[in-house]
Amino acid sequence: MEESENRIPESLPAVSADDLLPSSDATSEQPSEADSQLRAVLEAIVYVTEEPLTKTQISIALGVGPDVVERLLAEMAAEYEKPEHGVTIREIAGGYKMATKAEHHDAVRNFVKSLKPPLKLSLASLETLAVIAYKQPVTSPEVMEIRGVQGAGVLKTLLERRLIAAAGRKNVIGRPVLYKTTKEFLIQFGLKDLSELPSLKEFEEIRRLSMPDADPETPREAVADSDGEQ
């Protein structure tokens, strides 16, 4: 009994101060802040671009060497290959592009088929909608006066697409209907509220881009829509 009580415990393995510090390998696995920022920008670039991006294009855009781009792409591709991601980064036609994983194609295809067709507006509709958005509530005669053309057909189209709605009647002779934009308008244009409307200068740029082949000197009355809207 006395022998067991007086027995010296076995010696513990020696532990150095270096063993208590994180290993250099573990430290190197953590991406630097600069790398994290580059990866975030690279991910955004690849996501928004419709055509595959080459390493050279990405390198120029990010201002880094092709070797850095190649490493970041490899890291991102490895991350997206994990089963919890539904998209991946693929090398296509000499460039890189985000795409849905093959195993999810059927589910994505069925979902897309259930969506509404994309919103397409003629130039006349876009102009009329802008007038209503900025001047609301506004009457049809006031819209026509601002645009300089008749636009009853355009208003009908915008009402059918639920982008505008009646907002009562103006207390003047004839009591014309007032129009305002709707919640559907905010949804379609990705706006939180009307305070996020683009400036008039930005809208003019949107209008110009929507008719790239139109002569800037041509009066708007001369621009005819395929559906006969004015």
C-alpha positions in Angstrom: 0.0 0.0 0.0 2.8 2.4 1.0 4.7 1.5 -2.2 1.8 2.5 -4.5 1.3 5.8 -2.6 5.0 6.7 -2.9 5.3 5.7 -6.6 6.7 8.5 -8.8 4.3 9.3 -11.6 5.5 8.6 -15.1 7.1 11.6 -16.8 4.9 13.6 -19.2 6.1 14.3 -22.8 8.1 17.5 -23.0 6.2 20.4 -24.7 8.1 23.3 -26.1 6.9 26.9 -26.6 6.9 26.3 -30.4 4.4 23.5 -30.0 1.9 25.9 -28.3 2.0 28.3 -31.2 -0.1 27.8 -34.4 1.9 26.0 -37.1 3.1 28.0 -40.1 1.1 25.6 -42.3 -2.1 26.5 -40.5 -1.3 30.2 -40.8 -0.6 30.0 -44.5 -4.0 28.4 -45.2 -5.7 31.6 -44.1 -6.1 33.9 -47.1 -4.8 37.4 -46.7 -7.1 40.4 -46.7 -5.8 41.4 -50.2 -6.5 37.9 -51.5 -10.0 37.9 -50.0 -10.8 41.2 -51.7 -9.4 40.0 -55.0 -11.5 36.8 -54.8 -14.6 38.8 -54.0 -14.1 41.1 -57.0 -13.2 38.2 -59.3 -16.3 36.3 -58.2 -18.5 39.4 -59.0 -16.8 39.9 -62.4 -17.3 36.3 -63.5 -20.9 36.3 -62.2 -22.1 39.4 -64.1 -20.3 38.7 -67.4 -22.3 36.8 -70.0 -19.3 35.7 -72.2 -16.5 33.6 -70.7 -13.6 35.7 -69.4 -10.0 34.9 -70.3 -7.2 35.0 -67.8 -5.7 37.9 -69.6 -9.0 39.9 -69.4 -9.3 39.2 -65.7 -5.6 40.0 -65.1 -6.0 43.4 -66.8 -9.2 44.1 -64.9 -7.8 43.3 -61.5 -4.3 44.7 -62.1 -2.6 41.4 -61.0 -0.5 38.9 -62.8 -1.9 35.9 -64.7 -0.4 33.5 -62.1 -2.4 35.2 -59.3 -5.6 35.0 -61.4 -5.0 31.3 -62.1 -4.5 30.6 -58.4 -7.6 32.5 -57.4 -9.7 30.8 -60.0 -8.5 27.4 -58.9 -9.4 28.2 -55.3 -12.8 29.5 -56.2 -13.5 26.5 -58.5 -12.6 24.1 -55.6 -14.9 26.0 -53.3 -17.8 25.9 -55.7 -17.3 22.2 -56.3 -18.6 21.5 -52.8 -22.0 19.9 -52.8 -23.6 22.9 -50.9 -23.1 25.1 -54.0 -25.5 24.9 -56.9 -23.2 26.8 -59.3 -19.7 26.2 -60.4 -16.9 28.0 -62.3 -16.2 26.3 -65.6 -13.6 26.8 -68.3 -15.5 27.4 -71.5 -14.0 28.3 -74.9 -10.8 29.5 -73.5 -12.4 31.5 -70.7 -14.1 31.2 -67.4 -17.9 31.5 -66.7 -20.3 30.7 -63.9 -22.8 28.0 -64.7 -25.3 25.8 -62.8 -24.2 22.3 -62.0 -25.3 19.6 -64.4 -27.1 17.7 -61.6 -29.4 20.7 -61.0 -30.3 21.4 -64.7 -33.8 19.8 -64.5 -34.8 21.7 -61.4 -33.5 25.0 -62.7 -35.2 24.4 -66.1 -38.5 23.7 -64.5 -38.2 26.8 -62.3 -37.4 29.1 -65.2 -40.4 27.8 -67.2 -42.6 28.8 -64.3 -41.4 32.4 -64.4 -43.1 35.3 -66.2 -41.5 36.3 -69.5 -39.0 39.1 -69.1 -40.3 42.7 -69.1 -39.8 44.4 -72.5 -40.8 48.0 -73.0 -40.8 50.1 -76.1 -39.1 53.4 -76.1 -42.6 55.1 -76.0 -43.5 53.0 -72.9 -40.2 53.7 -71.2 -40.6 57.5 -71.8 -44.2 57.5 -70.5 -43.3 55.4 -67.5 -40.5 57.8 -66.6 -42.8 60.8 -66.8 -45.3 59.2 -64.5 -42.6 58.0 -62.1 -41.1 61.5 -61.8 -44.3 63.6 -61.9 -46.8 61.3 -60.2 -49.6 61.6 -59.6 -50.1 62.9 -63.1 -52.9 62.9 -65.7 -52.9 61.5 -69.3 -53.1 65.0 -70.8 -50.1 66.1 -68.7 -48.1 63.1 -69.8 -49.0 63.9 -73.5 -48.0 67.5 -73.0 -44.6 66.6 -71.6 -43.9 63.9 -74.3 -45.3 66.0 -77.2 -47.3 63.0 -78.6 -50.5 61.1 -78.1 -50.1 58.1 -75.8 -53.4 56.5 -74.9 -52.1 53.1 -76.2 -49.0 53.3 -74.1 -51.0 54.0 -70.9 -53.2 51.0 -71.7 -50.0 48.8 -72.1 -48.5 50.0 -68.8 -51.9 49.5 -67.0 -52.1 45.9 -68.3 -48.6 45.2 -67.1 -49.5 46.6 -63.7 -46.6 49.1 -63.8 -49.0 52.0 -63.2 -52.4 52.3 -61.6 -55.1 54.9 -61.2 -54.6 57.2 -58.2 -57.9 59.0 -58.1 -59.0 62.0 -60.2 -57.6 65.5 -60.4 -60.0 68.2 -59.2 -60.1 70.2 -62.5 -62.6 70.5 -65.3 -63.3 67.0 -66.7 -61.8 65.4 -63.6 -59.1 63.4 -65.5 -57.7 60.2 -64.0 -54.4 60.5 -62.1 -51.8 57.8 -62.6 -49.0 56.6 -60.3 -46.4 53.8 -60.4 -47.1 50.5 -58.5 -45.2 48.0 -56.4 -44.8 45.9 -59.5 -42.9 48.9 -61.0 -40.5 48.8 -58.1 -40.0 45.1 -58.3 -39.4 45.1 -62.1 -36.8 47.8 -61.8 -35.2 46.6 -58.6 -35.9 49.7 -56.6 -36.4 49.8 -52.8 -38.6 52.9 -53.2 -39.1 55.9 -55.4 -36.1 57.7 -53.8 -33.9 55.2 -55.7 -35.1 56.4 -59.1 -32.2 57.3 -61.4 -31.6 60.9 -62.1 -33.0 62.4 -65.3 -29.5 62.4 -66.8 -29.2 58.7 -66.0 -32.7 58.0 -67.5 -31.7 59.8 -70.7 -28.7 57.5 -70.9 -31.0 54.5 -70.5 -33.3 55.9 -73.2 -30.4 56.4 -75.5 -29.1 52.9 -75.0 -32.5 51.4 -75.6 -32.5 52.8 -79.2 -28.8 52.6 -80.2 -29.5 53.0 -83.9 -31.8 56.0 -83.6 -30.6 59.3 -85.0 -30.2 61.6 -82.0 -31.5 64.5 -84.1 -34.7 62.6 -85.2 -37.8 64.0 -83.4 -39.3 61.5 -81.0 -42.6 61.6 -83.0 -40.7 60.0 -85.9 -39.6 57.0 -83.9 -42.3 54.4 -84.5 -42.9 51.4 -82.3 -43.4 48.0 -83.8 -46.8 47.7 -82.0 -48.0 51.1 -83.1 -47.5 52.8 -79.8 -46.7 56.5 -79.6 
